[in-house]
Amino acid sequence: MKKKYTIWKTNIKITNTFLILYLIMLVLIIGINISIAGIGLISFQHASNFNPEKFTRNFEKHIILNNNTLAVTNEGKTLLKKSDAWLQILDENLNEKYSIYKPSNIPSNYTMFELLHNHKYDVNKNTIFIYNVKNQNEEKMYLIGFPLEKAAKHTLIVNPSEYYKLKNNLIIIFIIDVLIIVLLAYIVLARKFAAPINNIINAVDALAHGNYSKKYGETGIFKHVFFNLNSLGSVLNNSLEKRKEVEKIRNEWISSISHDLKTPLSSIKGFAEIMKNNDYNFTKKEIINYSNIIYSKSMYIQTLIDDLNLTNKLENKLIPLKLTKVDLNNFLVEIVIEILNNPNYSKYDISFIKYDADVLLDIDQDLMKRAIVNLIVNALKHNDNTVKVKISLTKTTCFNISIKDNGKGINKEDLTHIFNKYYRGTNTSSSIEGSGLGMAIAKDIIQSHNGDILVNSTKNEGTEVVIKLY
């Protein structure tokens, strides 16, 4: 219930936000249109530069009135011609006293009613404007007429009560329009935005509850969001599968280590019980033999514990590197000699190809030796005693230490896990003791030196491990 309320509340917030933006945009558009219309009207008025009523008033200065002499200046005649206008001067009885450019269908005398009618409307397709001219002694009325295409008058008769009705109706129509816009905004925005966002909320909620397998259609304006949600789901799902796999490997490793610890402990316990038996007198040779077995098994347990401790410290970067400058050629030669001097590996075929120049690098000798010995011994222990191991040092963009054998090779399914902690490959014989941490320790050591380690293997052809040091 709480989830549905949250989604509903989110939908309302989103829709309201977009609605407000929609109304603001509507107001802005109306305002811009009104502004454009006003600017257009002003521009029209300025562009025409002709006002017939003003023209009529100002024409007074071009009329010559002197002792009943009527005339028009040359400039006035030019203005009339240019404006397609005509002039008629009337006396006090509304009879024509003077005219120029007057059309033939314009009367020469008027009644007061005719004059008022013609001034309000038009006369024979001409629009007239009336003004007066005077001097100290006399005053005359003059008419200036324009063809309808040049100037026209339109009379608007308004009933105030009807005007207010119209005004009220317009307000009602505007309110109805706003309500329609609001309704449409809710419908359109809810479909366009609220529904996809509701799906996004559901997707995030599903991810939060561990449902990583559900996929969403990557369409609409939020298609990139759904693409990222699907990608995140895939990543989290892969991560979950890997965690399950690591957990499975860890459990198998614990079972294996428990067995590896139980076996030497059983030997130690068995021989200790025999040796504490007072009813039996042991010879010196038997005591020495039993003591060696107990010591050997104890050392094996110690090795397992040391490996666990070392991998934990390497993983948490708790071991500071004791860097010294070392010649890698001599360093690798000493490691090969030490392994061959071990009775367990003295009969193996191990060779080393030196780099043709001194290679001086800063390394932690003890840790790096541990890593390289682990890798070489792995190549020996997991193959037949006829295996040949070739170690070489080369230089490309970095120094490469290659450990290559012609042994059994590694299965593809094992190759992807070979550096995983606790992993023991399917090729590993149950008779081979080990913690399953050797390869992981080697990788951690090399990476702590800012290096890298790669493995290539082909079944029944052999394996090559390459250490890259920069």
Sequence and secondary structure as in RCSB ss.txt:
>XXXX:A:sequence
MKKKYTIWKTNIKITNTFLILYLIMLVLIIGINISIAGIGLISFQHASNFNPEKFTRNFEKHIILNNNTLAVTNE
GKTLLKKSDAWLQILDENLNEKYSIYKPSNIPSNYTMFELLHNHKYDVNKNTIFIYNVKNQNEEKMYLIGFPLEK
AAKHTLIVNPSEYYKLKNNLIIIFIIDVLIIVLLAYIVLARKFAAPINNIINAVDALAHGNYSKKYGETGIFKHV
FFNLNSLGSVLNNSLEKRKEVEKIRNEWISSISHDLKTPLSSIKGFAEIMKNNDYNFTKKEIINYSNIIYSKSMY
IQTLIDDLNLTNKLENKLIPLKLTKVDLNNFLVEIVIEILNNPNYSKYDISFIKYDADVLLDIDQDLMKRAIVNL
IVNALKHNDNTVKVKISLTKTTCFNISIKDNGKGINKEDLTHIFNKYYRGTNTSSSIEGSGLGMAIAKDIIQSHN
GDILVNSTKNEGTEVVIKLY
>XXXX:A:secstr
 HHHHHHHHHHHHHHHHHHHHHHHHHHHHHHHHHHHHHHHHHHHHHHH   HHHHHHHGGGGEEEETTEEEE HH
HHHHHHHTT EEEEE TTSBEEEEES  TTS SB  HHHHHHHHHS BTTEEEEEEEEE SS EEEEEEEEETTT
         HHHHHHHHHHHHHHHHHHHHHHHHHHHHHHIIIIIHHHHHHHHHHHHHHTT  S      STTHHH
HHHHHHHHHHHHHHHHHHHHHHHHHHHHHHHHHHHHHHHHHHHHHHHHHHT TTS   HHHHHHHHHHHHHHHHH
HHHHHHHHHHHHHHHTT S   EEEEEHHHHHHHHHHHHHTSTTTTTSEEEEE  SS  EEEEEHHHHHHHHHHH
HHHHHHTS TT EEEEEEEESSSEEEEEEE SS   HHHHTTTTSTT   TT  TTS   S HHHHHHHHHHHTT
 EEEEEEETTTEEEEEEEE 
